[in-house]
Amino acid sequence: MTRKNAISLLVILLIFGFTLWAILPIDAVKLGRKGLHLGLDLVGGVHLVYEADFTANATGDDKNRDINRAVTTIQQRIDKYGVTEPIIQKMGDDRILIQLPGFTDIDAAKSLVEQTGFLEFREVELTDVGQPVTLGDYLEQTQLQLFDKQEKGERIFVATMMDEEGNMQHKTVAFLVSDDKDIRLTDPAGNPVDKEALNEFAGGLSWISARGDDGTPLTGEFLADAAPTISRDITPSPQVSIEWNSEGGTIFDEIAKRLYSPEGDYSPQHLLGIFLDSTLLSSPKINEPAYHGSGVITGRFTRVEVEELANLLKSGALPMPLKQPPLYQEKISATLGADFIQMSWMAGLIGIILVMLFMIAYYRLPGFLASLALIFYGTLVLALFKLIPVTLSLAGLGGFILSIGMAVDANVLIFERMKEEIRMGRTLGAAVEAGFNRAWSAIRDSNITTIIVCIILFWLGSSIVASAPVMGFALTLLIGVIVSMFTAIVVTRTLLRLFIHSPLSKKTALFSVDRGKK
Amino acid sequence: MFDVIGKRFWYFLISGIVILVGIISLLSAGLPSGIEFSSGSMLTVKFEEPVEYDLFKEELVSLGYTDAIIQSAGEGQFLIRTHELSDSEKAQLENSLSDRFGQVTEAQFSSVSPQVASETVNNAVIAVAIAAVGILLYVTWAFRRMPRPFHYGTCAIAALVHDALIAMGVFSILGALMGWEINLMFITGLLAVIGYSVNNTVVVFDRIRENLTKGIGSTFEAVVNNSLVETLSRSVNTSLTTLVVVLALLLFVGASIQNFVVVLIIGIIAGTFSSVCVAPSLLVVWDKGEWGRFIPWRKPSKPKA
């Protein structure tokens, strides 16, 4: 054993020891990395991709800023649900990718994400003589004209009706939009609508933005905090307590002062409408001329609903709505995933054992050494998966298992070369060195083509929406190819050199070569 | 020493027949694509009580899902593939099913919009094309010191196209028989086959390069033949070890990555054949200017030798 080889062997043993320590036990925390990172298709979960619905005149900078803000907002909403390691990312210019491992209620996940969460406060539009305006008043006009000429903003018409249990229900029935060109009525989805179709909702009140004295509309933007609470009256019911920031507090008090009715009058002129995503939640009466920065949102809420609402208000509004349905949605149940993992380990184990048996049967001693190198390969790759960390999807496991079969390729190339050299009458030592040197160009060129394919696959994976299988496969195969070049060349060579000068080297049968015969 | 190259036109015949059958199948049966490429929704529902397939299918038809493809996926479990479902449609469908067959759980659900599906198709095609060009460039570059390096690159690509065509053709036949659809895993498998195929071809070409430099062998044909015989056991052994693990994947992991594994198996077999028999033969045919022999009614041009 030469000194140099002894050092290589020592380094290899050290690396092997390190990889074993890193991967065992498989789910232990090592160097700050927890277990093997399993992809969504293995642990189950929800995968959503949304496209942002930007207004036509949004510039590139606007979009970029808004999409980043939307990602943060969604992150905050999801965080409250205790999903471990959710992935919320910007994808391209106008897409958002959401992956929630272990969270399989796709409908809940979607409603959590899709809510725009735009909170605003509105008051009832009044005529010149101070009478509340209804949808009917607008329908009677031959040419649409605003009653409150000062207020150019959108009107929301809300019909209030009784449901079967006798509870009040608010329903947004139409919008009135005014711009430079014209004034028009639309349905709740924003499409133009016939006046006749709206006649049944003629009694619906017209709500306009509630503004402070300087014209700033009061929205959720000015909220400092929101928390679920229980009202302290005769029939305690869940509600959301809100805290305004100082600017919001000022605007709110200015509005309250204007709407306050000393007589405690429950007429539309004195109501403050609380709207979430253009839906009226409740329209409390203003009881005091000033609230000094706090208030409550009441309505027909359950406990769960107030918690969700408080969460939504705190995380803030999405800067833009998301197009529905999502571009891509997928839900994988966790039981399916657990089976996959088991089966994949089994396949990997059986695969590696069969490859080792084949190598030993065909190449004898070198085959045995290559099998040791293969074990080294397996542990090193797994350690890299854990430490980088690589998210292992089913396809990724497939790539890893496939790479086991391909990892011995370099060894096969080298051993075939060695056999040729021995047949040509070289000594074992010379044959080993020649085998490695001569096989190198084939190993290099053939692996580079595989690496090219891996890189292209990775690009494909990053450019499409359902990316997990492709990227996982490309990454694990890439790591596999690179590591296998190292193990086949360095590890096997070092192990073989140990035997060159030992008595075993005289027994050519161990090298599956009959000297002199072809 | 075996004379492999001497039988080159037999290989072309065998490959030609397999590819032709594959192309006929591709043209007639095609490659039915999954929702990733054609958009739509896929829903796996699970009932607590076993439900008969016919009854289930009847119920879906009566709910208006006449276009839905329904597969039985185990006891009381069905896979429904249909157009892109909206939230309300899905909720309605599940409600109707639970009214009819009792408690239903949604084991798996995925839905792909037409926009995303067409992007995926485009990008998959681009990826395959770039992979082919990248490999052509690399192989040409790797063999740049040889006379006519472009021949090596082109023959490697020909072997790759050969393997890809066989993989798609055979998959199309199997798909038609078993009702399989292609998905992203299929494309991933196809790209892996491309990489694998070139990997093998390059090893053979590398030996040709080495033997040519050494100047062993009388003719180009003899050099090519020697080189591929010398690398034959390597080609076979590597294919065997790879096939072994892929079969293990098929047996143990099964259905969920079936597309991927089946493409790999076909591709590995085709790839071994093409790298040993087809690609080196093409090099020789090109070198000798024998293209005329592919056209039966023309007299073969005189070999250059």
Interface residues (C-beta under 8 A of the other chain):
Chain A: V49 E51 I106 D107 K110 Q324 P325 P326 L327 Y328 Q329 E330 K331 I332 S333 T335 L336 F340 M343 S344 M346 A347 G348 I350 G351 I352 L354 V355 F358 M359 Y362 L394 A395 L397 G398 I401 L402 I404 G405 M406 V408 D409 V412 L413 E416 E420 R438 S441 A442 D445 S446 N447 I448 T449 T450 I452 V453 C454 I456 L457 W459 L460 S463 I464 V465 A466 P469 V470 F473 A474 L477
Chain B: E36 E84 S86 D87 A91 E106 A107 Q108 F109 S110 S111 V112 S113 Q115 V116 E119 T120 N123 A124 I126 A127 I130 A131 G134 I135 Y138 V139 A142 L184 M185 I187 T188 L191 A192 I194 G195 Y196 V198 N199 N200 V202 V203 D206 R207 R209 E210 E230 T231 S233 R234 N237 T238 L240 T241 T242 L243 V244 V245 V246 A248 L249 L251 F252 V253 G254 S256 I257 F260 V261 L264
